[in-house]
Amino acid sequence: MKSGRSLQELALELKRQSETKKDYVAPTNHLSMRPIKAGVVILDGVNGGMPLRPIAHAQLANTLGIPKVYYDKLLAEQPDLLSLNVNRWLASEGQRVKVVGRDGADLWTGFMQPYPVRGTKKLIRTLDNEVRAILSDSYRPLDNIDLAEAVLPRLFDLNATVVSGQVTDSRFYIQAVTDRIRGEVKQGDVIQAGVVVSNSEVGQGSLRVEALDFRLICLNGMIRESSIRKAHLGRGARGQDAIEDAREWFRTETRIADDRAFFLKVQDATAAMFDVVRFNQRIEQYKEASNRMIPVGVDPVKVVETTAKKFGLSDGERSSVLQHLIRGGDMSTWGLSNAVTRTAQDVESYDRATSLEAIGGDVVELNKEGWKSLVAV
C-alpha cells in the first residue's frame, strides 16, 4: 500500500481545491482551440481561455472522434494543425445529419447547411486555471470534499485509522483499517478489516466504497467486494434556462439535498465494509487460497507471465511480481496475490497502485478453472 498524503495534508489539499475549482457549461460550437507551442494549446470560450490537462485532452479527442494517437502526435509536433482539426469539429458539433434508408442502411452522413443547429453542451471542469475535464452537461458532480466530510466522521466513530489517502488528477482516495476486526490466514499472517472509498470529479469512474483487507506482515492492501458504485449521472440544463455563452455552473438547492441523502447512504456503506461475518468469510477464502499451490514442476516464471497477460500487467510490474513471489517463498494462490499487492508499493502512480491492489483480490477470486489456466503452462 502506498502511503500517499497524511490526513492533515489531504484535508488541506481538498480545501485548497474546493476554493480554486470552477465549473462552466458551454455549447461546443462556442469553444475553440488556440495553439501556443508544441505540447501546449489553449481552450478558448471559457473564462478567457485555459490550457488543458491530459484527461481533458483525452476527453476532447473522444468527444470529437479524433483518434487519440493522432491527436497526441499533432499536439506534440503540430499544434496549429491540431487546432485546425479541433476547431472544425467543434464548430460543426450538433450539425451532423444521417440519412437512413428503409432497410436501415446508412445512405448519407454529412452536414446540413445552411441550417446549423446549436451545438451540444459540455460541462467544463477547471482547477488552478486549467481545464481538467470536458464532460457531458448531464454529468453530476460528486465533490471530493463532500465525500470526505461524510466519510471521515463515520470512520472515526468506527475506531478506524486512515492509513493512506491521495488526490490525483483522476481520483480521490481514502483507505482506513481497524485493529478491532482481524484474523489469521496462517500463524502470524494477520489481516485487518478496512475500507477504501474513492471518487472521480473528472469522469474517471464512479464513486466507490469497497472492502480493504490489510496484511500486517508487509503492509499490503487488497481491495475486495464493492458495497456501492455511484455513477455521476444527472440532468443537464434544458429549455429557457439553457444559455448560449459559457456560464459558471452553480450547485442548486435540489442537488445539495440529493447529495446529502446520497452521502448518508455512503456512510452506511462504509460501515458495512466492517461487517465481521463478511470479513471472516474472506479469511476462509484466503486460507483456501493458501492451500492451492503452483504444481511441482511448473515454472513460476511462466505462471507470472500468464498472470501478467491475463490482468494487463506491464513488463516492469511483471518483473516486480516475480521478484516478490520468489522472495516471499509462498507458491500458492495466496502468495501470488500478495506478490501482486506488494508490487503496488513499487509503482509511482497512486492510481495504478490502487488498481494492483484490486488485481490482487481478483487473483484470490479465481475459481478452480481460472487457477488451472494460470498454472497450465
C-alpha positions as CSV (number, residue, x, y, z in Angstrom):
1,M,0.0,0.0,0.0
2,K,1.3,3.4,-0.9
3,S,1.5,5.9,1.9
4,G,0.1,8.9,0.0
5,R,-0.7,12.0,2.0
6,S,-1.2,12.4,5.7
7,L,-4.7,13.1,6.8
8,Q,-3.8,16.7,7.5
9,E,-2.2,17.1,4.1
10,L,-5.2,15.5,2.5
11,A,-7.6,17.9,4.2
12,L,-5.6,20.9,3.2
13,E,-5.4,19.9,-0.4
14,L,-9.2,19.2,-0.6
15,K,-9.9,22.6,0.9
16,R,-7.5,24.3,-1.5
17,Q,-9.1,22.6,-4.5
18,S,-12.6,23.4,-3.3
19,E,-11.7,27.1,-3.3
20,T,-10.0,27.2,-6.7
21,K,-12.0,24.8,-8.9
22,K,-14.9,26.2,-11.1
23,D,-17.3,24.6,-13.4
24,Y,-18.8,26.0,-16.6
25,V,-21.4,24.9,-19.1
26,A,-20.8,25.9,-22.7
27,P,-22.1,24.8,-26.2
28,T,-19.3,23.0,-28.0
29,N,-19.6,25.3,-31.1
30,H,-18.7,28.3,-28.8
31,L,-15.4,26.7,-27.8
32,S,-12.2,26.8,-29.8
33,M,-8.6,25.8,-29.5
34,R,-5.7,28.2,-29.8
35,P,-2.1,26.9,-30.4
36,I,0.7,28.3,-28.2
37,K,3.7,26.0,-28.8
38,A,4.4,22.3,-29.2
39,G,2.6,20.4,-26.5
40,V,0.6,23.5,-25.3
41,V,-2.8,24.7,-26.5
42,I,-5.5,26.9,-25.0
43,L,-9.2,26.2,-24.9
44,D,-11.0,29.5,-25.6
45,G,-14.6,30.2,-24.7
46,V,-14.2,29.6,-21.0
47,N,-13.0,32.3,-18.6
48,G,-10.7,33.9,-21.2
49,G,-9.1,30.7,-22.2
50,M,-7.2,28.0,-20.3
51,P,-4.7,25.2,-21.0
52,L,-5.8,21.6,-20.9
53,R,-4.6,18.8,-18.7
54,P,-4.1,15.3,-20.1
55,I,-7.5,14.0,-19.1
56,A,-9.3,16.9,-20.7
57,H,-7.2,16.3,-23.9
58,A,-8.3,12.7,-24.0
59,Q,-12.0,13.6,-23.4
60,L,-11.9,16.3,-26.1
61,A,-10.4,13.8,-28.6
62,N,-13.1,11.3,-27.7
63,T,-15.9,13.8,-28.0
64,L,-14.8,14.9,-31.5
65,G,-13.9,11.4,-32.7
66,I,-10.3,12.2,-33.3
67,P,-8.0,9.1,-32.8
68,K,-6.0,9.7,-29.6
69,V,-2.7,8.6,-31.2
70,Y,-3.2,11.1,-34.0
71,Y,-4.4,13.8,-31.5
72,D,-1.3,13.3,-29.3
73,K,1.1,13.4,-32.3
74,L,-0.4,16.7,-33.5
75,L,-0.3,18.2,-30.0
76,A,3.4,17.3,-29.6
77,E,4.5,18.2,-33.2
78,Q,1.9,20.3,-35.0
79,P,-0.4,22.2,-32.5
80,D,-1.5,24.5,-35.4
81,L,-2.8,21.6,-37.3
82,L,-4.4,20.1,-34.2
83,S,-6.2,23.4,-33.5
84,L,-7.5,23.4,-37.1
85,N,-8.9,19.9,-36.8
86,V,-10.4,20.5,-33.3
87,N,-12.0,23.9,-34.3
88,R,-13.6,22.4,-37.4
89,W,-15.3,19.7,-35.5
90,L,-16.2,21.9,-32.5
91,A,-17.9,24.3,-34.9
92,S,-19.9,21.5,-36.5
93,E,-20.9,19.7,-33.3
94,G,-24.7,19.1,-33.4
95,Q,-25.0,19.7,-37.2
96,R,-24.2,16.2,-38.5
97,V,-27.2,14.6,-40.2
98,K,-27.5,10.9,-41.0
99,V,-29.9,9.7,-43.7
100,V,-31.1,6.1,-43.3
101,G,-32.8,4.0,-45.9
102,R,-35.9,1.8,-45.4
103,D,-33.7,-1.2,-44.9
104,G,-31.8,0.6,-42.1
105,A,-28.6,1.1,-44.2
106,D,-26.8,4.4,-44.0
107,L,-27.4,6.3,-47.2
108,W,-25.5,9.5,-46.3
109,T,-23.9,11.3,-43.4
110,G,-22.8,14.9,-43.6
111,F,-23.6,18.5,-42.6
112,M,-26.9,20.0,-43.4
113,Q,-26.3,23.6,-44.5
114,P,-27.2,26.4,-44.3
115,Y,-29.4,25.4,-41.3
116,P,-26.9,24.9,-38.5
117,V,-28.3,23.8,-35.1
118,R,-27.0,24.8,-31.8
119,G,-24.1,22.7,-30.6
120,T,-24.3,20.2,-27.8
121,K,-23.4,21.4,-24.3
122,K,-20.4,20.4,-22.3
123,L,-19.5,20.7,-18.6
124,I,-16.0,22.2,-18.4
125,R,-14.4,21.5,-15.1
126,T,-11.4,23.7,-14.2
127,L,-8.8,23.7,-11.4
128,D,-5.9,26.2,-10.9
129,N,-6.9,28.0,-14.1
130,E,-6.6,24.8,-16.2
131,V,-9.2,22.7,-17.9
132,R,-9.2,19.3,-16.1
133,A,-12.2,17.7,-17.6
134,I,-14.6,18.1,-20.6
135,L,-17.8,16.1,-19.8
136,S,-21.5,15.8,-20.7
137,D,-23.6,18.6,-19.3
138,S,-25.7,15.8,-17.7
139,Y,-22.7,14.7,-15.6
140,R,-23.5,15.0,-11.9
141,P,-20.5,16.2,-9.9
142,L,-20.0,14.5,-6.5
143,D,-17.3,16.6,-4.8
144,N,-14.4,15.1,-3.0
145,I,-14.6,17.4,-0.1
146,D,-18.2,16.5,0.5
147,L,-17.3,12.8,0.4
148,A,-14.5,13.3,2.9
149,E,-16.8,15.3,5.2
150,A,-19.3,12.5,5.1
151,V,-16.9,9.5,5.4
152,L,-14.2,10.6,7.9
153,P,-16.5,11.2,10.9
154,R,-18.1,7.8,10.3
155,L,-14.6,6.2,10.2
156,F,-13.7,7.8,13.5
157,D,-16.9,6.5,15.0
158,L,-15.9,3.0,13.9
159,N,-12.4,3.5,15.5
160,A,-10.8,3.1,12.1
161,T,-7.5,4.7,11.3
162,V,-6.8,6.3,7.9
163,V,-3.6,4.6,6.7
164,S,-3.4,6.1,3.2
165,G,-5.1,8.8,1.1
166,Q,-4.4,10.8,-2.0
167,V,-5.8,13.2,-4.5
168,T,-4.5,12.5,-8.1
169,D,-5.5,14.2,-11.3
170,S,-8.1,11.4,-11.9
171,R,-9.3,10.2,-8.4
172,F,-9.5,10.8,-4.7
173,Y,-8.8,8.0,-2.2
174,I,-9.3,7.3,1.5
175,Q,-8.1,4.0,2.9
176,A,-8.8,3.1,6.5
177,V,-8.4,0.0,8.7
178,T,-9.4,-1.1,12.2
179,D,-7.5,-3.3,14.6
180,R,-10.8,-4.4,16.2
181,I,-11.6,-6.8,13.4
182,R,-8.7,-9.2,12.5
183,G,-8.0,-12.7,11.6
184,E,-5.1,-15.0,10.7
185,V,-4.6,-16.8,7.3
186,K,-1.6,-18.7,8.8
187,Q,0.1,-18.4,12.1
188,G,1.5,-14.8,12.3
189,D,-0.1,-13.8,9.0
190,V,-2.6,-11.3,10.4
191,I,-5.2,-9.4,8.3
192,Q,-7.2,-6.4,9.5
193,A,-10.5,-5.2,8.1
194,G,-10.7,-2.0,6.3
195,V,-12.4,0.1,3.6
196,V,-11.3,2.1,0.6
197,V,-13.5,5.0,-0.6
198,S,-12.7,6.7,-3.9
199,N,-14.3,9.2,-6.3
200,S,-13.5,10.9,-9.5
201,E,-14.5,14.5,-10.2
202,V,-13.3,14.3,-13.8
203,G,-15.2,11.3,-15.3
204,Q,-12.6,8.6,-14.5
205,G,-15.0,6.2,-12.9
206,S,-17.8,6.1,-10.3
207,L,-17.8,6.8,-6.6
208,R,-16.9,3.5,-4.9
209,V,-17.0,2.1,-1.4
210,E,-15.0,-1.2,-1.3
211,A,-13.7,-3.7,1.3
212,L,-10.0,-3.4,2.0
213,D,-8.1,-6.2,3.8
214,F,-4.8,-5.1,5.3
215,R,-2.0,-7.6,5.7
216,L,0.3,-6.6,8.6
217,I,3.3,-8.7,7.5
218,C,4.2,-6.4,4.6
219,L,1.5,-3.7,4.9
220,N,-0.2,-4.8,1.7
221,G,-3.8,-3.8,1.0
222,M,-6.1,-6.0,-1.0
223,I,-9.3,-4.5,-2.4
224,R,-12.2,-6.9,-2.4
225,E,-16.1,-6.7,-2.6
226,S,-17.8,-3.5,-3.5
227,S,-20.7,-2.1,-1.5
228,I,-21.6,0.8,-3.6
229,R,-20.8,2.2,-7.1
230,K,-22.4,5.5,-7.9
231,A,-22.2,6.8,-11.4
232,H,-22.1,10.5,-12.0
233,L,-25.4,10.8,-13.8
234,G,-27.8,13.8,-13.7
235,R,-29.8,16.1,-15.9
236,G,-28.4,18.9,-18.0
237,A,-29.8,22.4,-18.4
238,R,-32.7,22.5,-20.9
239,G,-35.4,24.9,-22.1
240,Q,-35.3,28.5,-21.3
241,D,-32.5,28.0,-18.7
242,A,-30.2,26.8,-21.4
243,I,-27.9,29.6,-22.5
244,E,-25.6,30.2,-25.4
245,D,-22.5,31.5,-23.8
246,A,-20.3,29.7,-21.2
247,R,-21.5,30.3,-17.7
248,E,-20.3,29.2,-14.3
249,W,-22.1,26.1,-13.2
250,F,-23.7,26.6,-9.7
251,R,-25.0,24.0,-7.3
252,T,-28.7,24.1,-6.8
253,E,-30.6,23.5,-3.6
254,T,-32.1,20.4,-5.1
255,R,-28.7,19.0,-5.9
256,I,-27.4,19.8,-2.5
257,A,-30.4,17.9,-0.9
258,D,-29.9,15.0,-3.2
259,D,-26.2,14.8,-2.4
260,R,-26.9,15.0,1.3
261,A,-29.2,12.0,1.1
262,F,-26.8,10.1,-1.1
263,F,-23.8,10.7,1.3
264,L,-25.9,9.3,4.1
265,K,-26.0,6.1,2.1
266,V,-22.3,6.3,1.6
267,Q,-21.8,6.4,5.4
268,D,-23.9,3.3,5.8
269,A,-22.0,1.5,3.0
270,T,-18.7,2.5,4.7
271,A,-19.8,0.9,8.0
272,A,-21.0,-2.2,6.1
273,M,-17.4,-2.8,5.0
274,F,-16.5,-3.6,8.6
275,D,-19.1,-6.4,8.8
276,V,-17.4,-9.2,10.9
277,V,-19.3,-12.1,9.1
278,R,-18.2,-11.0,5.6
279,F,-14.6,-10.4,6.9
280,N,-14.5,-13.9,8.3
281,Q,-15.8,-15.3,5.0
282,R,-12.9,-13.6,3.2
283,I,-10.4,-15.0,5.8
284,E,-11.6,-18.5,5.0
285,Q,-11.2,-17.8,1.3
286,Y,-7.6,-16.7,1.9
287,K,-6.9,-19.9,3.9
288,E,-8.3,-21.9,1.0
289,A,-6.1,-19.9,-1.4
290,S,-3.0,-20.5,0.7
291,N,-3.5,-24.3,0.2
292,R,-3.9,-24.0,-3.6
293,M,-0.3,-24.5,-4.8
294,I,1.5,-24.0,-8.1
295,P,2.1,-27.6,-9.1
296,V,5.6,-29.1,-8.7
297,G,7.4,-28.9,-12.0
298,V,5.6,-25.8,-13.2
299,D,7.9,-22.8,-13.7
300,P,6.8,-19.8,-11.5
301,V,8.2,-17.5,-14.2
302,K,5.7,-18.9,-16.7
303,V,2.9,-18.6,-14.1
304,V,3.7,-14.9,-13.6
305,E,3.9,-14.3,-17.3
306,T,0.5,-15.8,-17.8
307,T,-0.8,-13.7,-14.8
308,A,0.6,-10.6,-16.4
309,K,-1.1,-11.2,-19.7
310,K,-4.5,-12.1,-18.0
311,F,-4.6,-9.0,-15.8
312,G,-2.8,-6.5,-18.0
313,L,0.5,-6.0,-16.1
314,S,3.3,-4.1,-17.6
315,D,6.8,-5.7,-18.1
316,G,8.1,-3.8,-15.0
317,E,5.1,-4.9,-12.9
318,R,5.5,-8.5,-14.1
319,S,9.2,-8.4,-13.1
320,S,8.3,-7.0,-9.7
321,V,5.6,-9.6,-9.1
322,L,8.0,-12.4,-9.8
323,Q,10.6,-10.9,-7.5
324,H,8.2,-10.6,-4.6
325,L,6.8,-14.1,-5.3
326,I,10.2,-15.7,-5.1
327,R,11.3,-13.6,-2.2
328,G,8.1,-14.5,-0.2
329,G,8.6,-18.2,-0.9
330,D,4.8,-18.9,-1.0
331,M,4.0,-20.6,-4.3
332,S,0.2,-20.6,-3.7
333,T,-2.7,-18.5,-4.9
334,W,-2.4,-16.5,-1.7
335,G,1.3,-16.0,-2.3
336,L,0.8,-14.9,-5.9
337,S,-2.0,-12.5,-4.9
338,N,0.2,-10.9,-2.3
339,A,3.1,-10.6,-4.7
340,V,0.8,-8.5,-6.9
341,T,-0.4,-6.3,-4.0
342,R,3.2,-5.9,-2.8
343,T,4.1,-4.6,-6.3
344,A,1.6,-1.8,-5.7
345,Q,4.2,-0.2,-3.4
346,D,6.8,-0.2,-6.2
347,V,4.8,1.8,-8.8
348,E,4.9,5.6,-8.9
349,S,1.3,6.2,-9.7
350,Y,-1.2,6.0,-6.8
351,D,-4.0,5.3,-9.2
352,R,-2.1,2.3,-10.6
353,A,-1.1,1.1,-7.1
354,T,-4.8,1.0,-6.2
355,S,-5.6,-1.0,-9.4
356,L,-2.9,-3.5,-8.4
357,E,-4.5,-3.9,-5.0
358,A,-7.8,-4.8,-6.8
359,I,-6.0,-7.2,-9.1
360,G,-4.6,-9.0,-6.1
361,G,-8.1,-9.5,-5.0
362,D,-9.0,-10.8,-8.4
363,V,-6.3,-13.4,-8.2
364,V,-7.8,-14.7,-5.0
365,E,-11.3,-14.7,-6.6
366,L,-10.1,-17.1,-9.4
367,N,-12.1,-20.3,-9.4
368,K,-10.5,-23.7,-10.0
369,E,-10.7,-23.4,-13.8
370,G,-9.2,-19.9,-13.6
371,W,-6.4,-21.0,-11.4
372,K,-5.7,-24.0,-13.7
373,S,-5.4,-21.7,-16.7
374,L,-2.6,-19.8,-14.9
375,V,-0.6,-22.8,-13.9
376,A,-1.1,-24.9,-17.0
377,V,2.0,-23.6,-18.8
